[in-house]
Amino acid sequence: MPDGKILFYKFNVCSNTFTDFGSLSEREVSLLQLLSQGLSSRQIADIMFISPHTVDTHRRNMLEITNCADTTALIVYCRMLGIY
């Protein structure tokens, strides 16, 4: 992409349609970098000045966008794409 963002799409095999999920926000990329360092939700929340619940919500959203099974798969997938 010209602006350096990677767009995510999900394919529905039943209807043969794509759903555009857009790209990860700067906040989500920052959170992903902290997750890759092995920090807990509480530690990330303290660093980013948000609640641990918000960290978990961002994580769930990123798992949905990328269609990854867990946080480890999410980190590996994003590293493969060169997101961080």
PyMOL Python script that loads the backbone (N, CA, C, O; Angstrom):
from pymol import cmd

cmd.read_pdbstr("""\
ATOM      1  N   MET A   1       0.836  -1.183   0.000  1.00  0.00           N
ATOM      2  CA  MET A   1       0.000   0.000   0.000  1.00  0.00           C
ATOM      3  C   MET A   1       0.880   1.245   0.000  1.00  0.00           C
ATOM      4  O   MET A   1       1.959   1.231   0.592  1.00  0.00           O
ATOM      5  N   PRO A   2       0.447   2.311  -0.645  1.00  0.00           N
ATOM      6  CA  PRO A   2       1.241   3.532  -0.706  1.00  0.00           C
ATOM      7  C   PRO A   2       1.514   4.153   0.660  1.00  0.00           C
ATOM      8  O   PRO A   2       2.596   4.697   0.880  1.00  0.00           O
ATOM      9  N   ASP A   3       0.557   4.085   1.579  1.00  0.00           N
ATOM     10  CA  ASP A   3       0.742   4.693   2.891  1.00  0.00           C
ATOM     11  C   ASP A   3       1.411   3.750   3.881  1.00  0.00           C
ATOM     12  O   ASP A   3       1.584   4.116   5.044  1.00  0.00           O
ATOM     13  N   GLY A   4       1.793   2.539   3.456  1.00  0.00           N
ATOM     14  CA  GLY A   4       2.481   1.589   4.312  1.00  0.00           C
ATOM     15  C   GLY A   4       1.569   0.718   5.150  1.00  0.00           C
ATOM     16  O   GLY A   4       2.056  -0.107   5.923  1.00  0.00           O
ATOM     17  N   LYS A   5       0.255   0.875   5.020  1.00  0.00           N
ATOM     18  CA  LYS A   5      -0.678   0.071   5.796  1.00  0.00           C
ATOM     19  C   LYS A   5      -1.016  -1.215   5.052  1.00  0.00           C
ATOM     20  O   LYS A   5      -1.067  -1.249   3.822  1.00  0.00           O
ATOM     21  N   ILE A   6      -1.244  -2.262   5.823  1.00  0.00           N
ATOM     22  CA  ILE A   6      -1.642  -3.544   5.261  1.00  0.00           C
ATOM     23  C   ILE A   6      -3.122  -3.728   5.550  1.00  0.00           C
ATOM     24  O   ILE A   6      -3.547  -3.667   6.704  1.00  0.00           O
ATOM     25  N   LEU A   7      -3.906  -3.953   4.508  1.00  0.00           N
ATOM     26  CA  LEU A   7      -5.349  -4.125   4.670  1.00  0.00           C
ATOM     27  C   LEU A   7      -5.687  -5.588   4.871  1.00  0.00           C
ATOM     28  O   LEU A   7      -5.034  -6.464   4.305  1.00  0.00           O
ATOM     29  N   PHE A   8      -6.705  -5.857   5.676  1.00  0.00           N
ATOM     30  CA  PHE A   8      -7.134  -7.213   5.967  1.00  0.00           C
ATOM     31  C   PHE A   8      -8.529  -7.454   5.409  1.00  0.00           C
ATOM     32  O   PHE A   8      -9.409  -6.601   5.521  1.00  0.00           O
ATOM     33  N   TYR A   9      -8.722  -8.615   4.813  1.00  0.00           N
ATOM     34  CA  TYR A   9     -10.008  -9.021   4.266  1.00  0.00           C
ATOM     35  C   TYR A   9     -10.340 -10.418   4.762  1.00  0.00           C
ATOM     36  O   TYR A   9      -9.444 -11.228   5.002  1.00  0.00           O
ATOM     37  N   LYS A  10     -11.621 -10.699   4.915  1.00  0.00           N
ATOM     38  CA  LYS A  10     -12.068 -12.039   5.267  1.00  0.00           C
ATOM     39  C   LYS A  10     -12.982 -12.530   4.157  1.00  0.00           C
ATOM     40  O   LYS A  10     -13.874 -11.807   3.712  1.00  0.00           O
ATOM     41  N   PHE A  11     -12.755 -13.771   3.707  1.00  0.00           N
ATOM     42  CA  PHE A  11     -13.536 -14.352   2.627  1.00  0.00           C
ATOM     43  C   PHE A  11     -14.608 -15.267   3.206  1.00  0.00           C
ATOM     44  O   PHE A  11     -14.305 -16.152   4.007  1.00  0.00           O
ATOM     45  N   ASN A  12     -15.858 -15.057   2.804  1.00  0.00           N
ATOM     46  CA  ASN A  12     -16.973 -15.898   3.216  1.00  0.00           C
ATOM     47  C   ASN A  12     -17.218 -16.924   2.111  1.00  0.00           C
ATOM     48  O   ASN A  12     -17.639 -16.565   1.011  1.00  0.00           O
ATOM     49  N   VAL A  13     -16.954 -18.208   2.403  1.00  0.00           N
ATOM     50  CA  VAL A  13     -17.064 -19.241   1.373  1.00  0.00           C
ATOM     51  C   VAL A  13     -18.509 -19.531   0.993  1.00  0.00           C
ATOM     52  O   VAL A  13     -18.774 -19.999  -0.114  1.00  0.00           O
ATOM     53  N   CYS A  14     -19.436 -19.262   1.884  1.00  0.00           N
ATOM     54  CA  CYS A  14     -20.849 -19.528   1.581  1.00  0.00           C
ATOM     55  C   CYS A  14     -21.396 -18.538   0.548  1.00  0.00           C
ATOM     56  O   CYS A  14     -22.100 -18.924  -0.385  1.00  0.00           O
ATOM     57  N   SER A  15     -21.067 -17.277   0.728  1.00  0.00           N
ATOM     58  CA  SER A  15     -21.614 -16.257  -0.172  1.00  0.00           C
ATOM     59  C   SER A  15     -20.599 -15.778  -1.211  1.00  0.00           C
ATOM     60  O   SER A  15     -20.918 -14.942  -2.057  1.00  0.00           O
ATOM     61  N   ASN A  16     -19.380 -16.308  -1.146  1.00  0.00           N
ATOM     62  CA  ASN A  16     -18.309 -15.895  -2.064  1.00  0.00           C
ATOM     63  C   ASN A  16     -18.096 -14.386  -2.054  1.00  0.00           C
ATOM     64  O   ASN A  16     -17.975 -13.762  -3.109  1.00  0.00           O
ATOM     65  N   THR A  17     -18.049 -13.807  -0.862  1.00  0.00           N
ATOM     66  CA  THR A  17     -17.842 -12.371  -0.721  1.00  0.00           C
ATOM     67  C   THR A  17     -16.674 -12.090   0.214  1.00  0.00           C
ATOM     68  O   THR A  17     -16.323 -12.909   1.063  1.00  0.00           O
ATOM     69  N   PHE A  18     -16.080 -10.913   0.036  1.00  0.00           N
ATOM     70  CA  PHE A  18     -15.023 -10.457   0.916  1.00  0.00           C
ATOM     71  C   PHE A  18     -15.572  -9.398   1.854  1.00  0.00           C
ATOM     72  O   PHE A  18     -16.415  -8.590   1.464  1.00  0.00           O
ATOM     73  N   THR A  19     -15.094  -9.402   3.091  1.00  0.00           N
ATOM     74  CA  THR A  19     -15.407  -8.350   4.042  1.00  0.00           C
ATOM     75  C   THR A  19     -14.122  -7.592   4.309  1.00  0.00           C
ATOM     76  O   THR A  19     -13.111  -8.188   4.678  1.00  0.00           O
ATOM     77  N   ASP A  20     -14.155  -6.297   4.128  1.00  0.00           N
ATOM     78  CA  ASP A  20     -12.989  -5.458   4.343  1.00  0.00           C
ATOM     79  C   ASP A  20     -12.909  -5.098   5.817  1.00  0.00           C
ATOM     80  O   ASP A  20     -13.819  -4.465   6.352  1.00  0.00           O
ATOM     81  N   PHE A  21     -11.821  -5.501   6.483  1.00  0.00           N
ATOM     82  CA  PHE A  21     -11.623  -5.159   7.887  1.00  0.00           C
ATOM     83  C   PHE A  21     -10.737  -3.931   8.055  1.00  0.00           C
ATOM     84  O   PHE A  21     -10.531  -3.461   9.173  1.00  0.00           O
ATOM     85  N   GLY A  22     -10.215  -3.413   6.949  1.00  0.00           N
ATOM     86  CA  GLY A  22      -9.331  -2.260   7.042  1.00  0.00           C
ATOM     87  C   GLY A  22      -7.945  -2.662   7.507  1.00  0.00           C
ATOM     88  O   GLY A  22      -7.488  -3.770   7.228  1.00  0.00           O
ATOM     89  N   SER A  23      -7.278  -1.769   8.212  1.00  0.00           N
ATOM     90  CA  SER A  23      -5.934  -2.058   8.696  1.00  0.00           C
ATOM     91  C   SER A  23      -5.904  -1.876  10.207  1.00  0.00           C
ATOM     92  O   SER A  23      -6.864  -1.394  10.807  1.00  0.00           O
ATOM     93  N   LEU A  24      -4.794  -2.267  10.809  1.00  0.00           N
ATOM     94  CA  LEU A  24      -4.631  -2.071  12.240  1.00  0.00           C
ATOM     95  C   LEU A  24      -4.330  -0.602  12.504  1.00  0.00           C
ATOM     96  O   LEU A  24      -3.598   0.037  11.748  1.00  0.00           O
ATOM     97  N   SER A  25      -4.894  -0.077  13.575  1.00  0.00           N
ATOM     98  CA  SER A  25      -4.626   1.310  13.946  1.00  0.00           C
ATOM     99  C   SER A  25      -3.233   1.417  14.562  1.00  0.00           C
ATOM    100  O   SER A  25      -2.621   0.410  14.919  1.00  0.00           O
ATOM    101  N   GLU A  26      -2.743   2.647  14.681  1.00  0.00           N
ATOM    102  CA  GLU A  26      -1.439   2.861  15.315  1.00  0.00           C
ATOM    103  C   GLU A  26      -1.447   2.342  16.751  1.00  0.00           C
ATOM    104  O   GLU A  26      -0.452   1.800  17.232  1.00  0.00           O
ATOM    105  N   ARG A  27      -2.564   2.512  17.415  1.00  0.00           N
ATOM    106  CA  ARG A  27      -2.709   2.048  18.801  1.00  0.00           C
ATOM    107  C   ARG A  27      -2.613   0.525  18.865  1.00  0.00           C
ATOM    108  O   ARG A  27      -1.960  -0.023  19.754  1.00  0.00           O
ATOM    109  N   GLU A  28      -3.260  -0.149  17.927  1.00  0.00           N
ATOM    110  CA  GLU A  28      -3.215  -1.610  17.888  1.00  0.00           C
ATOM    111  C   GLU A  28      -1.813  -2.110  17.570  1.00  0.00           C
ATOM    112  O   GLU A  28      -1.374  -3.114  18.132  1.00  0.00           O
ATOM    113  N   VAL A  29      -1.106  -1.426  16.680  1.00  0.00           N
ATOM    114  CA  VAL A  29       0.267  -1.811  16.362  1.00  0.00           C
ATOM    115  C   VAL A  29       1.161  -1.628  17.593  1.00  0.00           C
ATOM    116  O   VAL A  29       2.018  -2.469  17.863  1.00  0.00           O
ATOM    117  N   SER A  30       0.970  -0.543  18.335  1.00  0.00           N
ATOM    118  CA  SER A  30       1.734  -0.321  19.569  1.00  0.00           C
ATOM    119  C   SER A  30       1.450  -1.426  20.576  1.00  0.00           C
ATOM    120  O   SER A  30       2.366  -1.953  21.207  1.00  0.00           O
ATOM    121  N   LEU A  31       0.188  -1.770  20.719  1.00  0.00           N
ATOM    122  CA  LEU A  31      -0.205  -2.834  21.635  1.00  0.00           C
ATOM    123  C   LEU A  31       0.414  -4.165  21.197  1.00  0.00           C
ATOM    124  O   LEU A  31       0.875  -4.944  22.032  1.00  0.00           O
ATOM    125  N   LEU A  32       0.420  -4.418  19.908  1.00  0.00           N
ATOM    126  CA  LEU A  32       0.993  -5.649  19.365  1.00  0.00           C
ATOM    127  C   LEU A  32       2.480  -5.736  19.673  1.00  0.00           C
ATOM    128  O   LEU A  32       2.982  -6.813  19.994  1.00  0.00           O
ATOM    129  N   GLN A  33       3.185  -4.626  19.581  1.00  0.00           N
ATOM    130  CA  GLN A  33       4.608  -4.608  19.899  1.00  0.00           C
ATOM    131  C   GLN A  33       4.839  -4.963  21.365  1.00  0.00           C
ATOM    132  O   GLN A  33       5.772  -5.699  21.688  1.00  0.00           O
ATOM    133  N   LEU A  34       3.999  -4.448  22.245  1.00  0.00           N
ATOM    134  CA  LEU A  34       4.117  -4.759  23.667  1.00  0.00           C
ATOM    135  C   LEU A  34       3.759  -6.219  23.941  1.00  0.00           C
ATOM    136  O   LEU A  34       4.390  -6.869  24.775  1.00  0.00           O
ATOM    137  N   LEU A  35       2.760  -6.728  23.250  1.00  0.00           N
ATOM    138  CA  LEU A  35       2.403  -8.144  23.391  1.00  0.00           C
ATOM    139  C   LEU A  35       3.567  -9.043  22.981  1.00  0.00           C
ATOM    140  O   LEU A  35       3.820 -10.073  23.606  1.00  0.00           O
ATOM    141  N   SER A  36       4.264  -8.646  21.935  1.00  0.00           N
ATOM    142  CA  SER A  36       5.374  -9.468  21.440  1.00  0.00           C
ATOM    143  C   SER A  36       6.539  -9.500  22.417  1.00  0.00           C
ATOM    144  O   SER A  36       7.396 -10.380  22.335  1.00  0.00           O
ATOM    145  N   GLN A  37       6.576  -8.554  23.332  1.00  0.00           N
ATOM    146  CA  GLN A  37       7.613  -8.535  24.365  1.00  0.00           C
ATOM    147  C   GLN A  37       7.247  -9.416  25.553  1.00  0.00           C
ATOM    148  O   GLN A  37       8.023  -9.541  26.500  1.00  0.00           O
ATOM    149  N   GLY A  38       6.065 -10.027  25.502  1.00  0.00           N
ATOM    150  CA  GLY A  38       5.640 -10.932  26.566  1.00  0.00           C
ATOM    151  C   GLY A  38       5.010 -10.246  27.756  1.00  0.00           C
ATOM    152  O   GLY A  38       4.916 -10.836  28.832  1.00  0.00           O
ATOM    153  N   LEU A  39       4.579  -9.013  27.582  1.00  0.00           N
ATOM    154  CA  LEU A  39       3.969  -8.281  28.685  1.00  0.00           C
ATOM    155  C   LEU A  39       2.525  -8.728  28.903  1.00  0.00           C
ATOM    156  O   LEU A  39       1.841  -9.145  27.968  1.00  0.00           O
ATOM    157  N   SER A  40       2.081  -8.635  30.143  1.00  0.00           N
ATOM    158  CA  SER A  40       0.706  -8.995  30.482  1.00  0.00           C
ATOM    159  C   SER A  40      -0.231  -7.844  30.132  1.00  0.00           C
ATOM    160  O   SER A  40       0.209  -6.730  29.846  1.00  0.00           O
ATOM    161  N   SER A  41      -1.520  -8.132  30.162  1.00  0.00           N
ATOM    162  CA  SER A  41      -2.520  -7.090  29.892  1.00  0.00           C
ATOM    163  C   SER A  41      -2.400  -5.952  30.894  1.00  0.00           C
ATOM    164  O   SER A  41      -2.540  -4.787  30.524  1.00  0.00           O
ATOM    165  N   ARG A  42      -2.144  -6.271  32.151  1.00  0.00           N
ATOM    166  CA  ARG A  42      -2.001  -5.249  33.197  1.00  0.00           C
ATOM    167  C   ARG A  42      -0.785  -4.365  32.910  1.00  0.00           C
ATOM    168  O   ARG A  42      -0.870  -3.143  33.028  1.00  0.00           O
ATOM    169  N   GLN A  43       0.349  -4.974  32.533  1.00  0.00           N
ATOM    170  CA  GLN A  43       1.553  -4.208  32.240  1.00  0.00           C
ATOM    171  C   GLN A  43       1.346  -3.299  31.022  1.00  0.00           C
ATOM    172  O   GLN A  43       1.756  -2.139  31.029  1.00  0.00           O
ATOM    173  N   ILE A  44       0.712  -3.834  29.988  1.00  0.00           N
ATOM    174  CA  ILE A  44       0.443  -3.053  28.785  1.00  0.00           C
ATOM    175  C   ILE A  44      -0.505  -1.901  29.112  1.00  0.00           C
ATOM    176  O   ILE A  44      -0.316  -0.777  28.647  1.00  0.00           O
ATOM    177  N   ALA A  45      -1.520  -2.191  29.912  1.00  0.00           N
ATOM    178  CA  ALA A  45      -2.482  -1.156  30.307  1.00  0.00           C
ATOM    179  C   ALA A  45      -1.789  -0.013  31.037  1.00  0.00           C
ATOM    180  O   ALA A  45      -2.090   1.156  30.796  1.00  0.00           O
ATOM    181  N   ASP A  46      -0.864  -0.348  31.925  1.00  0.00           N
ATOM    182  CA  ASP A  46      -0.138   0.688  32.661  1.00  0.00           C
ATOM    183  C   ASP A  46       0.726   1.537  31.726  1.00  0.00           C
ATOM    184  O   ASP A  46       0.802   2.754  31.890  1.00  0.00           O
ATOM    185  N   ILE A  47       1.364   0.913  30.764  1.00  0.00           N
ATOM    186  CA  ILE A  47       2.225   1.629  29.821  1.00  0.00           C
ATOM    187  C   ILE A  47       1.409   2.532  28.901  1.00  0.00           C
ATOM    188  O   ILE A  47       1.807   3.662  28.617  1.00  0.00           O
ATOM    189  N   MET A  48       0.255   2.023  28.432  1.00  0.00           N
ATOM    190  CA  MET A  48      -0.556   2.763  27.450  1.00  0.00           C
ATOM    191  C   MET A  48      -1.622   3.650  28.099  1.00  0.00           C
ATOM    192  O   MET A  48      -2.360   4.346  27.402  1.00  0.00           O
ATOM    193  N   PHE A  49      -1.703   3.625  29.425  1.00  0.00           N
ATOM    194  CA  PHE A  49      -2.686   4.418  30.169  1.00  0.00           C
ATOM    195  C   PHE A  49      -4.123   4.082  29.767  1.00  0.00           C
ATOM    196  O   PHE A  49      -4.946   4.973  29.555  1.00  0.00           O
ATOM    197  N   ILE A  50      -4.410   2.781  29.667  1.00  0.00           N
ATOM    198  CA  ILE A  50      -5.756   2.281  29.391  1.00  0.00           C
ATOM    199  C   ILE A  50      -6.036   1.151  30.365  1.00  0.00           C
ATOM    200  O   ILE A  50      -5.135   0.726  31.088  1.00  0.00           O
ATOM    201  N   SER A  51      -7.256   0.660  30.398  1.00  0.00           N
ATOM    202  CA  SER A  51      -7.585  -0.425  31.320  1.00  0.00           C
ATOM    203  C   SER A  51      -7.181  -1.773  30.712  1.00  0.00           C
ATOM    204  O   SER A  51      -7.091  -1.902  29.491  1.00  0.00           O
ATOM    205  N   PRO A  52      -6.939  -2.768  31.560  1.00  0.00           N
ATOM    206  CA  PRO A  52      -6.629  -4.108  31.053  1.00  0.00           C
ATOM    207  C   PRO A  52      -7.757  -4.667  30.184  1.00  0.00           C
ATOM    208  O   PRO A  52      -7.514  -5.431  29.250  1.00  0.00           O
ATOM    209  N   HIS A  53      -8.986  -4.278  30.504  1.00  0.00           N
ATOM    210  CA  HIS A  53     -10.126  -4.723  29.699  1.00  0.00           C
ATOM    211  C   HIS A  53     -10.013  -4.177  28.271  1.00  0.00           C
ATOM    212  O   HIS A  53     -10.328  -4.882  27.313  1.00  0.00           O
ATOM    213  N   THR A  54      -9.571  -2.942  28.128  1.00  0.00           N
ATOM    214  CA  THR A  54      -9.387  -2.345  26.804  1.00  0.00           C
ATOM    215  C   THR A  54      -8.283  -3.066  26.041  1.00  0.00           C
ATOM    216  O   THR A  54      -8.394  -3.272  24.833  1.00  0.00           O
ATOM    217  N   VAL A  55      -7.227  -3.449  26.736  1.00  0.00           N
ATOM    218  CA  VAL A  55      -6.146  -4.226  26.102  1.00  0.00           C
ATOM    219  C   VAL A  55      -6.711  -5.526  25.551  1.00  0.00           C
ATOM    220  O   VAL A  55      -6.440  -5.895  24.409  1.00  0.00           O
ATOM    221  N   ASP A  56      -7.497  -6.216  26.369  1.00  0.00           N
ATOM    222  CA  ASP A  56      -8.084  -7.487  25.935  1.00  0.00           C
ATOM    223  C   ASP A  56      -9.061  -7.296  24.772  1.00  0.00           C
ATOM    224  O   ASP A  56      -9.149  -8.147  23.888  1.00  0.00           O
ATOM    225  N   THR A  57      -9.787  -6.187  24.775  1.00  0.00           N
ATOM    226  CA  THR A  57     -10.706  -5.892  23.675  1.00  0.00           C
ATOM    227  C   THR A  57      -9.932  -5.657  22.376  1.00  0.00           C
ATOM    228  O   THR A  57     -10.304  -6.176  21.324  1.00  0.00           O
ATOM    229  N   HIS A  58      -8.857  -4.875  22.454  1.00  0.00           N
ATOM    230  CA  HIS A  58      -8.010  -4.663  21.274  1.00  0.00           C
ATOM    231  C   HIS A  58      -7.449  -5.997  20.766  1.00  0.00           C
ATOM    232  O   HIS A  58      -7.420  -6.250  19.562  1.00  0.00           O
ATOM    233  N   ARG A  59      -7.008  -6.833  21.690  1.00  0.00           N
ATOM    234  CA  ARG A  59      -6.443  -8.132  21.316  1.00  0.00           C
ATOM    235  C   ARG A  59      -7.496  -8.980  20.602  1.00  0.00           C
ATOM    236  O   ARG A  59      -7.208  -9.579  19.566  1.00  0.00           O
ATOM    237  N   ARG A  60      -8.705  -9.035  21.144  1.00  0.00           N
ATOM    238  CA  ARG A  60      -9.791  -9.801  20.507  1.00  0.00           C
ATOM    239  C   ARG A  60     -10.099  -9.259  19.117  1.00  0.00           C
ATOM    240  O   ARG A  60     -10.302 -10.032  18.181  1.00  0.00           O
ATOM    241  N   ASN A  61     -10.137  -7.938  18.976  1.00  0.00           N
ATOM    242  CA  ASN A  61     -10.395  -7.326  17.673  1.00  0.00           C
ATOM    243  C   ASN A  61      -9.317  -7.692  16.667  1.00  0.00           C
ATOM    244  O   ASN A  61      -9.620  -7.995  15.513  1.00  0.00           O
ATOM    245  N   MET A  62      -8.059  -7.667  17.095  1.00  0.00           N
ATOM    246  CA  MET A  62      -6.965  -8.020  16.189  1.00  0.00           C
ATOM    247  C   MET A  62      -7.006  -9.492  15.809  1.00  0.00           C
ATOM    248  O   MET A  62      -6.694  -9.850  14.674  1.00  0.00           O
ATOM    249  N   LEU A  63      -7.390 -10.347  16.754  1.00  0.00           N
ATOM    250  CA  LEU A  63      -7.534 -11.775  16.446  1.00  0.00           C
ATOM    251  C   LEU A  63      -8.643 -11.984  15.418  1.00  0.00           C
ATOM    252  O   LEU A  63      -8.513 -12.818  14.522  1.00  0.00           O
ATOM    253  N   GLU A  64      -9.722 -11.235  15.545  1.00  0.00           N
ATOM    254  CA  GLU A  64     -10.831 -11.331  14.595  1.00  0.00           C
ATOM    255  C   GLU A  64     -10.414 -10.819  13.219  1.00  0.00           C
ATOM    256  O   GLU A  64     -10.702 -11.456  12.205  1.00  0.00           O
ATOM    257  N   ILE A  65      -9.745  -9.684  13.181  1.00  0.00           N
ATOM    258  CA  ILE A  65      -9.325  -9.089  11.920  1.00  0.00           C
ATOM    259  C   ILE A  65      -8.380 -10.012  11.167  1.00  0.00           C
ATOM    260  O   ILE A  65      -8.518 -10.200   9.958  1.00  0.00           O
ATOM    261  N   THR A  66      -7.424 -10.587  11.879  1.00  0.00           N
ATOM    262  CA  THR A  66      -6.397 -11.411  11.237  1.00  0.00           C
ATOM    263  C   THR A  66      -6.797 -12.873  11.120  1.00  0.00           C
ATOM    264  O   THR A  66      -6.139 -13.644  10.421  1.00  0.00           O
ATOM    265  N   ASN A  67      -7.866 -13.259  11.797  1.00  0.00           N
ATOM    266  CA  ASN A  67      -8.336 -14.648  11.794  1.00  0.00           C
ATOM    267  C   ASN A  67      -7.301 -15.586  12.413  1.00  0.00           C
ATOM    268  O   ASN A  67      -7.153 -16.729  11.981  1.00  0.00           O
ATOM    269  N   CYS A  68      -6.592 -15.099  13.421  1.00  0.00           N
ATOM    270  CA  CYS A  68      -5.597 -15.908  14.132  1.00  0.00           C
ATOM    271  C   CYS A  68      -6.254 -16.604  15.320  1.00  0.00           C
ATOM    272  O   CYS A  68      -7.228 -16.109  15.888  1.00  0.00           O
ATOM    273  N   ALA A  69      -5.703 -17.762  15.683  1.00  0.00           N
ATOM    274  CA  ALA A  69      -6.277 -18.570  16.757  1.00  0.00           C
ATOM    275  C   ALA A  69      -5.930 -18.040  18.142  1.00  0.00           C
ATOM    276  O   ALA A  69      -6.742 -18.142  19.062  1.00  0.00           O
ATOM    277  N   ASP A  70      -4.745 -17.478  18.303  1.00  0.00           N
ATOM    278  CA  ASP A  70      -4.330 -16.990  19.614  1.00  0.00           C
ATOM    279  C   ASP A  70      -3.307 -15.872  19.445  1.00  0.00           C
ATOM    280  O   ASP A  70      -2.943 -15.509  18.327  1.00  0.00           O
ATOM    281  N   THR A  71      -2.850 -15.334  20.572  1.00  0.00           N
ATOM    282  CA  THR A  71      -1.943 -14.189  20.533  1.00  0.00           C
ATOM    283  C   THR A  71      -0.609 -14.538  19.891  1.00  0.00           C
ATOM    284  O   THR A  71      -0.040 -13.722  19.166  1.00  0.00           O
ATOM    285  N   THR A  72      -0.110 -15.729  20.148  1.00  0.00           N
ATOM    286  CA  THR A  72       1.155 -16.145  19.542  1.00  0.00           C
ATOM    287  C   THR A  72       1.047 -16.161  18.022  1.00  0.00           C
ATOM    288  O   THR A  72       1.934 -15.665  17.328  1.00  0.00           O
ATOM    289  N   ALA A  73      -0.031 -16.728  17.509  1.00  0.00           N
ATOM    290  CA  ALA A  73      -0.245 -16.756  16.059  1.00  0.00           C
ATOM    291  C   ALA A  73      -0.381 -15.344  15.511  1.00  0.00           C
ATOM    292  O   ALA A  73       0.101 -15.055  14.416  1.00  0.00           O
ATOM    293  N   LEU A  74      -1.029 -14.468  16.257  1.00  0.00           N
ATOM    294  CA  LEU A  74      -1.188 -13.071  15.846  1.00  0.00           C
ATOM    295  C   LEU A  74       0.170 -12.391  15.710  1.00  0.00           C
ATOM    296  O   LEU A  74       0.419 -11.698  14.723  1.00  0.00           O
ATOM    297  N   ILE A  75       1.041 -12.581  16.681  1.00  0.00           N
ATOM    298  CA  ILE A  75       2.370 -11.969  16.657  1.00  0.00           C
ATOM    299  C   ILE A  75       3.182 -12.499  15.482  1.00  0.00           C
ATOM    300  O   ILE A  75       3.809 -11.725  14.759  1.00  0.00           O
ATOM    301  N   VAL A  76       3.173 -13.815  15.289  1.00  0.00           N
ATOM    302  CA  VAL A  76       3.924 -14.416  14.183  1.00  0.00           C
ATOM    303  C   VAL A  76       3.384 -13.915  12.844  1.00  0.00           C
ATOM    304  O   VAL A  76       4.154 -13.554  11.954  1.00  0.00           O
ATOM    305  N   TYR A  77       2.075 -13.896  12.708  1.00  0.00           N
ATOM    306  CA  TYR A  77       1.437 -13.455  11.459  1.00  0.00           C
ATOM    307  C   TYR A  77       1.811 -12.009  11.133  1.00  0.00           C
ATOM    308  O   TYR A  77       2.167 -11.702   9.995  1.00  0.00           O
ATOM    309  N   CYS A  78       1.733 -11.136  12.107  1.00  0.00           N
ATOM    310  CA  CYS A  78       2.043  -9.716  11.884  1.00  0.00           C
ATOM    311  C   CYS A  78       3.527  -9.511  11.599  1.00  0.00           C
ATOM    312  O   CYS A  78       3.888  -8.630  10.820  1.00  0.00           O
ATOM    313  N   ARG A  79       4.387 -10.307  12.214  1.00  0.00           N
ATOM    314  CA  ARG A  79       5.813 -10.220  11.887  1.00  0.00           C
ATOM    315  C   ARG A  79       6.068 -10.667  10.457  1.00  0.00           C
ATOM    316  O   ARG A  79       6.895 -10.083   9.757  1.00  0.00           O
ATOM    317  N   MET A  80       5.362 -11.697  10.025  1.00  0.00           N
ATOM    318  CA  MET A  80       5.507 -12.169   8.640  1.00  0.00           C
ATOM    319  C   MET A  80       5.079 -11.094   7.644  1.00  0.00           C
ATOM    320  O   MET A  80       5.655 -10.985   6.562  1.00  0.00           O
ATOM    321  N   LEU A  81       4.075 -10.307   8.003  1.00  0.00           N
ATOM    322  CA  LEU A  81       3.592  -9.239   7.130  1.00  0.00           C
ATOM    323  C   LEU A  81       4.434  -7.973   7.229  1.00  0.00           C
ATOM    324  O   LEU A  81       4.278  -7.046   6.434  1.00  0.00           O
ATOM    325  N   GLY A  82       5.316  -7.945   8.202  1.00  0.00           N
ATOM    326  CA  GLY A  82       6.180  -6.777   8.376  1.00  0.00           C
ATOM    327  C   GLY A  82       5.489  -5.597   9.019  1.00  0.00           C
ATOM    328  O   GLY A  82       5.891  -4.451   8.819  1.00  0.00           O
ATOM    329  N   ILE A  83       4.442  -5.872   9.798  1.00  0.00           N
ATOM    330  CA  ILE A  83       3.710  -4.781  10.434  1.00  0.00           C
ATOM    331  C   ILE A  83       4.560  -4.084  11.494  1.00  0.00           C
ATOM    332  O   ILE A  83       4.449  -2.874  11.687  1.00  0.00           O
ATOM    333  N   TYR A  84       5.391  -4.833  12.165  1.00  0.00           N
ATOM    334  CA  TYR A  84       6.320  -4.199  13.121  1.00  0.00           C
ATOM    335  C   TYR A  84       7.619  -4.915  13.122  1.00  0.00           C
ATOM    336  O   TYR A  84       8.532  -4.537  13.857  1.00  0.00           O
TER     337      TYR A  84
END
""", "prot")
cmd.dss("prot")
cmd.show_as("cartoon", "prot")
cmd.util.cbc("prot")
cmd.orient("prot")
